[in-house]
Protein backbone atom coordinates (compact mmCIF):
# COMPACT_ATOMS: atom_id res chain seq x y z
CA UNK A 1 0.00 0.00 0.00
CA UNK A 2 2.81 2.40 0.84
CA UNK A 3 4.45 1.72 -2.56
CA UNK A 4 1.19 2.47 -4.40
CA UNK A 5 0.47 5.68 -2.49
CA UNK A 6 4.00 7.10 -2.67
CA UNK A 7 4.04 6.42 -6.42
CA UNK A 8 1.45 9.17 -6.94
CA UNK A 9 2.57 12.80 -7.42
CA UNK A 10 2.34 15.07 -4.39
CA UNK A 11 1.64 12.34 -1.82
CA UNK A 12 3.16 12.86 1.62
CA UNK A 13 3.40 10.15 4.26
CA UNK A 14 2.40 11.64 7.58
CA UNK A 15 4.71 11.05 10.51
CA UNK A 16 3.40 9.40 13.64
CA UNK A 17 0.66 7.43 11.93
CA UNK A 18 0.12 5.37 8.80
CA UNK A 19 -1.57 7.96 6.58
CA UNK A 20 -0.99 9.50 3.17
CA UNK A 21 -2.12 13.00 2.21
CA UNK A 22 -1.72 15.71 -0.40
CA UNK A 23 -0.56 19.18 0.59
CA UNK A 24 -2.87 21.87 -0.78
CA UNK A 25 -1.77 25.26 0.44
CA UNK A 26 -1.49 25.12 4.21
CA UNK A 27 -3.68 22.03 4.59
CA UNK A 28 -3.13 18.31 4.23
CA UNK A 29 -5.99 16.48 2.53
CA UNK A 30 -6.22 12.82 3.45
CA UNK A 31 -6.20 10.24 0.67
CA UNK A 32 -5.74 6.95 2.50
CA UNK A 33 -5.07 6.14 6.16
CA UNK A 34 -5.16 3.28 8.62
CA UNK A 35 -8.50 2.84 10.38
CA UNK A 36 -8.49 3.94 13.99
CA UNK A 37 -10.91 1.49 15.59
CA UNK A 38 -12.70 2.18 18.86
CA UNK A 39 -12.43 -1.03 20.88
CA UNK A 40 -14.16 0.25 24.00
CA UNK A 41 -16.53 3.14 24.60
CA UNK A 42 -14.83 6.29 25.91
CA UNK A 43 -11.39 4.86 25.19
CA UNK A 44 -8.86 6.07 22.66
CA UNK A 45 -9.05 4.70 19.13
CA UNK A 46 -6.48 2.05 18.19
CA UNK A 47 -4.94 1.59 14.71
CA UNK A 48 -6.23 -1.53 12.94
CA UNK A 49 -3.65 -2.36 10.22
CA UNK A 50 -6.01 -4.85 8.54
CA UNK A 51 -8.39 -2.04 7.50
CA UNK A 52 -7.77 1.15 5.52
CA UNK A 53 -9.93 4.23 5.21
CA UNK A 54 -9.98 5.46 1.61
CA UNK A 55 -11.36 8.78 0.42
CA UNK A 56 -14.09 8.66 -2.26
CA UNK A 57 -15.47 11.41 -4.48
CA UNK A 58 -18.88 11.76 -2.83
CA UNK A 59 -21.65 10.07 -0.85
CA UNK A 60 -23.06 8.43 -4.00
CA UNK A 61 -19.78 6.66 -4.76
CA UNK A 62 -19.55 5.62 -1.11
CA UNK A 63 -23.06 4.14 -1.20
CA UNK A 64 -22.29 2.32 -4.47
CA UNK A 65 -19.13 0.72 -3.04
CA UNK A 66 -20.88 -0.30 0.17
CA UNK A 67 -23.76 -1.86 -1.77
CA UNK A 68 -21.51 -3.56 -4.33
CA UNK A 69 -19.48 -5.69 -1.93
CA UNK A 70 -20.12 -5.55 1.83
CA UNK A 71 -17.36 -8.12 2.43
CA UNK A 72 -14.73 -5.67 1.12
CA UNK A 73 -16.22 -2.30 2.07
CA UNK A 74 -17.92 -1.11 5.22
CA UNK A 75 -18.36 2.01 7.31
CA UNK A 76 -18.98 3.02 10.91
CA UNK A 77 -20.96 5.86 12.51
CA UNK A 78 -17.79 7.97 12.77
CA UNK A 79 -17.69 8.17 8.93
CA UNK A 80 -21.40 8.98 8.44
CA UNK A 81 -21.68 12.00 6.18
CA UNK A 82 -17.98 11.84 5.26
CA UNK A 83 -16.90 10.62 1.81
CA UNK A 84 -14.66 7.71 2.84
CA UNK A 85 -15.06 3.94 2.98
CA UNK A 86 -13.31 1.37 5.12
CA UNK A 87 -11.60 -1.40 3.14
CA UNK A 88 -10.67 -4.85 4.45
CA UNK A 89 -7.19 -5.43 3.04
CA UNK A 90 -7.46 -9.23 3.07
CA UNK A 91 -10.53 -9.01 0.78
CA UNK A 92 -9.12 -6.78 -2.00
CA UNK A 93 -6.54 -7.53 -4.67
CA UNK A 94 -3.56 -5.29 -5.31
CA UNK A 95 -5.14 -4.02 -8.56
CA UNK A 96 -8.38 -3.11 -6.77
CA UNK A 97 -6.43 -1.33 -4.05
CA UNK A 98 -4.37 0.52 -6.66
CA UNK A 99 -7.58 1.74 -8.37
CA UNK A 100 -9.13 2.82 -5.05
CA UNK A 101 -6.03 4.77 -4.03
CA UNK A 102 -5.71 6.32 -7.50
CA UNK A 103 -9.36 7.44 -7.42
CA UNK A 104 -8.88 8.84 -3.91
CA UNK A 105 -5.83 10.75 -5.12
CA UNK A 106 -7.78 12.18 -8.08
CA UNK A 107 -10.57 13.55 -5.89
CA UNK A 108 -8.11 15.27 -3.51
CA UNK A 109 -5.28 16.37 -5.82
CA UNK A 110 -5.06 20.03 -6.88
CA UNK A 111 -5.25 20.83 -10.60
CA UNK A 112 -1.54 21.50 -10.88
CA UNK A 113 -0.90 17.83 -10.05
CA UNK A 114 -3.70 16.45 -12.21
CA UNK A 115 -2.48 17.97 -15.46
CA UNK A 116 0.94 16.24 -15.73
CA UNK A 117 -0.56 12.92 -14.69
CA UNK A 118 -3.32 13.19 -17.28
CA UNK A 119 -0.69 13.97 -19.93
CA UNK A 120 1.22 10.82 -18.95
CA UNK A 121 -1.96 8.78 -19.33
CA UNK A 122 -2.62 10.31 -22.74
CA UNK A 123 0.98 9.67 -23.85
CA UNK A 124 0.58 5.98 -23.05
CA UNK A 125 -2.51 5.76 -25.29
CA UNK A 126 -2.22 5.31 -29.06
CA UNK A 127 -2.19 8.53 -31.08
CA UNK A 128 -5.50 9.80 -32.43
CA UNK A 129 -6.00 10.39 -36.13
CA UNK A 130 -6.53 14.00 -37.09
CA UNK A 131 -8.33 15.13 -40.24
CA UNK A 132 -6.27 17.06 -42.77
CA UNK A 133 -8.36 20.19 -42.39
CA UNK A 134 -7.83 20.17 -38.61
CA UNK A 135 -4.10 19.54 -39.03
CA UNK A 136 -3.72 22.62 -41.29
CA UNK A 137 -5.19 25.02 -38.74
CA UNK A 138 -2.51 26.34 -36.38
CA UNK A 139 -3.11 26.39 -32.63
CA UNK A 140 -5.86 25.02 -30.50
CA UNK A 141 -9.50 26.03 -30.58
CA UNK A 142 -8.97 28.01 -27.38
CA UNK A 143 -6.04 29.93 -28.91
CA UNK A 144 -8.04 30.69 -32.07
CA UNK A 145 -10.98 31.95 -30.00
CA UNK A 146 -8.69 34.18 -27.94
CA UNK A 147 -7.09 35.61 -31.11
CA UNK A 148 -10.52 36.35 -32.57
CA UNK A 149 -11.62 38.02 -29.34
CA UNK A 150 -8.46 40.17 -29.26
CA UNK A 151 -9.00 41.16 -32.90
CA UNK A 152 -12.59 42.27 -32.16
CA UNK A 153 -11.47 44.29 -29.13
CA UNK A 154 -8.86 46.15 -31.24
CA UNK A 155 -11.43 46.82 -33.95
CA UNK A 156 -13.91 48.24 -31.46
CA UNK A 157 -11.23 50.37 -29.80
CA UNK A 158 -10.20 51.92 -33.15
CA UNK A 159 -13.72 53.11 -34.00
CA UNK A 160 -14.77 56.53 -32.77
CA UNK A 161 -17.31 56.18 -30.04
CA UNK A 162 -20.62 57.88 -30.55
CA UNK A 163 -22.19 59.48 -27.56
CA UNK A 164 -25.87 58.80 -27.16
CA UNK A 165 -28.14 61.78 -27.68
CA UNK A 166 -28.94 63.52 -24.43
CA UNK A 167 -32.55 63.32 -23.49
CA UNK A 168 -34.11 66.58 -22.43
CA UNK A 169 -37.26 67.00 -20.50
CA UNK A 170 -39.91 69.26 -21.85
CA UNK A 171 -40.31 72.40 -19.78
CA UNK A 172 -43.35 72.41 -17.61
CA UNK A 173 -45.71 75.34 -17.57
CA UNK A 174 -46.43 76.93 -14.23
N, C-alpha and C positions, 0 to 999 in steps of 0.2 A: 504494500500500500504506500509506503514512504517513497519508493522508487517511482511509482505512477504519479503521485502528487508533485514531487519535486521536479519531475520532467516537464511540468507545465510552466509557461512564462509567468514571472511575478509571484510565484508561490513562496511563502515564508513559513518555515517550521517554527512554531512558537516554543519558547523555552519553558520548562517547568511542567508541561503537559503534552500529550500526543495530539496535536492539532495543527492544521495547515490553513493559512489564511492568505488573503491578498491585501496589500497595502493600497488604500485609496485615500490620498491626502493624509490626514492625521489619523485615520481610522484603519483598523484591521477588520476585514470582512471574512467571516468564517466560511470555509468551503467544505472541509471534512474534519471531524474530530472524534476522539474516543468518547463513548457514551459514559456519562457519569451517573451510575445507577444509585438509587436510594434504597438501601437494604433495610433500614429501619426508620420509622417515622421520627422526625425531629433529630435525626443524625445526619452527619455530613455525607454527601454523595461520594461514591467510590468508583474509580475507573474500572470499566468492564472491557478488557481488551478483545473480547469475542464479538463485540458489537460496535459499529461505527454509526455516527450521526452524519448524514450527508445532506447538504443543502439542495433544494429543488427550486424550480422557477416560481411556482405558485401553489395555492391550495388545491387546484384542479389536478395538477401533476401528482401531488402528494396522494390525493384520493385515488387516482388511477393506479399508482404503484401499490398502495395498500390493498386495493381490491384485486389486483392482478395476481399477487402471490403472497398470501399472509404468512407463509413459512419463511420467506426471505425478508419481508418488510413488515415493520410494526411501528407503533408510536406509543407514547405515554401521555398522561395529562399535562406534564411539563411542556410538551411540544404542541399542545392544542393552539391553533391560530398562528403557528410559526411554520414557514415553509421548509421543513426538514423531515426526513424519514430516518428511522433506525434500521440498520441493515445487519443481519446475522452473517458474519464472515464465513462460517462453515457451510452456508447454503448458497453462496454466490460463486461463480467462476471468476477467474482473473479478468476475462474479457468483459463480463458484466460489470465488475467493479471499476474497470478502466472507463467504461462508458458513463457510469454514474458519476465518477469523479470529474470526468471531462465536462459533462453537462453542468455539474455544480460550479465548476470553474467558469464556464461560459456565462452563467447567470450572475456571477459576482464580479467578473473581470471588467475593468474600465475599458473604454473604447480603444485607447492607445495600445492596449495589449491584444485586443481582438483582431485588429487589422493585420499585423504581421502573421499571426497564426492562420487567419483565413487565407492569406496569400500563399502560405506554405501548403495548405490543403488544395488550393486551386492549382498550384504548380505540380502537384502529384497527379492531378487528373489529366487525361488526354486533352490536347489542344482542340478548341472548337473551330469549326470551319466558318469563315467569314465571307460574305458575298463580295463580289468585286466592287460593287458600288459603295459598300460600306468601307472597304479597304482604301478607296481613293480619297475619302474625306479625312482631312487631318483633324486630330484631336478627338476628344470625347464629346458626347452630347452635352455634358455640363459645360465644357469649355466653349463650345459653339454658342450655347445659349447665353453665356456670360459676355462673349464678344458681341453678340447681337444687341444685348441690353446696353452695353457700353456705347455702341455705335448710335443707338437711339437717344441716349442721354446727351451725347455730343451734338447730335442734330438738333435736339430741342433747345440746347443751350445757345446754339449759334443763331437761332431765330430771334428777331426782336419780339419782345413780349408786349402784347396789347393790354392796355389797362381797360377794365370793364367801365362802361359808361356809368357816371355817377347818377344815382337816382335822386331826384329832387322832389320835395313835397310841394304840392300846390299850396299857395298861401291861403290862409283862411280869412274870411271876412269877419270883421267884428261888429 
